[in-house]
Amino acid sequence: MWRVMFLFIWLWPGLAAAQDFLNAEEFEAATAGKTFYFSSEGRPYGGEEYLEGRRVRWSFLDGRCIDGHWWQEGELICFSYEDDPSAHCWTFRQEANGLVALFQNESTGRLLYEVQQSDTPLQCLGPKVGV
């Protein structure tokens, strides 16, 4: 019996960590119909509007918005955008202060933290026009 308890205690941190990441259903339930604003390293990073049908609209908060979509790939939530069709994959956790996202496509592992959540769409400027 003590061996089973030891094994359980030894494995518990890994089991808990593996279940911390949101799957597609949890992610969709947390984000659908909302706009999230994220920071990285204490600075504003960008905002993403989560639309119906797993569609998204991203902005670096410069007035330019990019449409895309998301899907689950293993434990990752991946995004593809109209200006870059490659997969941009993240793990998401729900923490007391909001969503935390860890970028999986680069060795530095950029972290994004939710700083605000809104029901208001992103502010997107029209296409660039002028002389």
N, C-alpha and C positions, 0 to 999 in steps of 0.2 A: 504494500500500500504506500509506503513512504517513497518508493521509486516513482510511482504514478504521480504523487503530489510534487515531487522534485521536478519531474519532467514537465508537468503543467506549469509550475512556477517559472521554470527556465524558458518555456515556449511562450508564455503569456505576453510579454512585451512585443514580440514579433507578430503575434496574432492580432493584438490590439492595433499596432501600427498599420498592418495590412488592411484593416477595416476602416481606418481613418479617412481614406480618400473617398470622395463622392463618386458614385457611379452615375450613369446617364440619367436615370430616373430621379435620383436625389438632386443632381445638378439642375435638371430641368425644373423640378418643383421649387428649388431655391431661387431660380433666376427668371423664369418665364414672365414676360410682361413688365420687366423692370429694367432700369438702367443702373449700372454699377460704375462707380468711380474708384480708381485704384491709384495707390502710390507705390513707389519703389525707392528704397534708401531715403525715406523721409520726404521725398519730393513728388508732386503730382506726376502721374505717368500717363493715364488715359482713361477713357470711359467706354463702356460697351453696353449697347442696348440689346436685350434678348427678346427676339420677336417670335411669332408663331412658327411652327414647323422647323424648329431648331435653326432658325436664321438669326444672324447677328448684324449689328452695325457698330464698327469700331472707330474711335477717334483718338488722336493724341492731344485732343482738346485745342486744336489749332483751327477749328472750323471745317476741316476736311474730314469727311466720313467715308468709310470703306465698308461695303456690304460683304457678307460671307455666310458661312454655315458651320455647324459643329457636329461632331459625332464622337462616340466612345470607341476607343481602341485599347483593349485590355483594361488596365486601371487608369488610362490616360483619357483626358478630354481633349480632342484635337480640333483645330480651327483651320479653315482655308478661306482666303479672301480673294475678291475679284482682281486685285493687283498682284497677288502672289498665290497661285493655286497649291503650293506645297503645304504640307501639314505642319502646323505649329501646335505642339502638344504640351499639355500641362497636367499636373495633378492638382486637385482642389480639395481643401479641407474646410469644414465649417468650424470656426473658433468662436469664442465668446464675443469678440469684437467684429466678427464678420468673416467673409471668405478670405482664404489665403491661397494663392496660386504659386506653384513652383514650375518654372519653365524647364522642359526636358530636352530641348533641342540644342542646348549649348552647355559646355562644361562648367560655366560659372554658376549655373542654376539660379537665374534671376528670380527673386521673390516679389510678388505683388500682394499688397494688402488692401482690402476694401476699406475705403474711408467714408463713402457715402452711398446710399441706395435711394433711388427715386422712381416714381411712376411717370415722370416727365421724360419725353424722348430727348435724345442728344440734340444739341444745337448744331446743325449742319448748314454751311453756306452752300450756295448754288455753285455750278461749274465756274471755273475761272474764265472771265471774259474781259475784254479790253483791247486797247490798241497796243 
